[in-house]
């Protein structure tokens, strides 16, 4: 979803991952190819099922997701190194945590060595070691994930999100952008430890599935285009706002011209 979101925003995208030798894997690769995404490094792992997700959506458009990782957890350091050698230089590495932490860390190290920005979406949520965090340029958790990252057991209502983000800055992350759904997002970095609030766009939500992925893809593209992080987050918020007005995951992801038209309409 994040790869498709970035491609629809105008980026040249290569996907590194793994699928099984089943119909789910074929369908996923076909879908990526349709979006003009380079799938040369989506490795087929025999005798392993493709990762799948069961998504439930309530009447308010909120979702809960159960994941069976499958082939995603068969990705190896060798797979990643092979992909990096062939791809050559690139601007940003965008990763969720749907592959083993060892491989996420290895990819982050390799990207950092060539000067690419490392953008990490810590989902599904888990504790992260400092050796990974210090490689991250922009960490983008949601309000639930940030609490787990700093071992804060309070709810997001009780927890000071800026304080939680500041702890991650202390672990050498350059920027922490906490997404808050319909409440927008909060940016904390080394220059602004008090936090900068970024508003969302008011829309009628139908299905929030893939809204976070949409935000990640759009943000990454806007950032590597040279936009300030606050402006990149605003564009990503607009893209995510459009996505929640549509049902489905990849089917809900907007194209760049749609996002720009939406922003123009909302700011007139």
DARA-V88670 format. One record per helix or strand. SS is the DSSP state (helix for helix, strand for strand). FROM is the first residue (numbers start at 0). TO is the last residue. If there is no record, write none. Layout:
# DARA-V88670
ss->SS from->FROM to->TO
ss->SS from->FROM to->TO
This chain:
# DARA-V88670
ss->helix from->1 to->7
ss->strand from->13 to->19
ss->helix from->22 to->33
ss->strand from->37 to->44
ss->strand from->51 to->56
ss->strand from->62 to->67
ss->helix from->69 to->73
ss->helix from->76 to->86
ss->strand from->91 to->94
ss->helix from->100 to->112
ss->strand from->116 to->119
ss->helix from->129 to->132
ss->strand from->137 to->138
ss->strand from->141 to->141
ss->helix from->142 to->148
ss->helix from->160 to->169
ss->strand from->174 to->178
ss->helix from->180 to->182
ss->strand from->184 to->188
ss->strand from->195 to->197
ss->helix from->210 to->223
ss->helix from->228 to->242
ss->helix from->249 to->251
ss->helix from->255 to->265
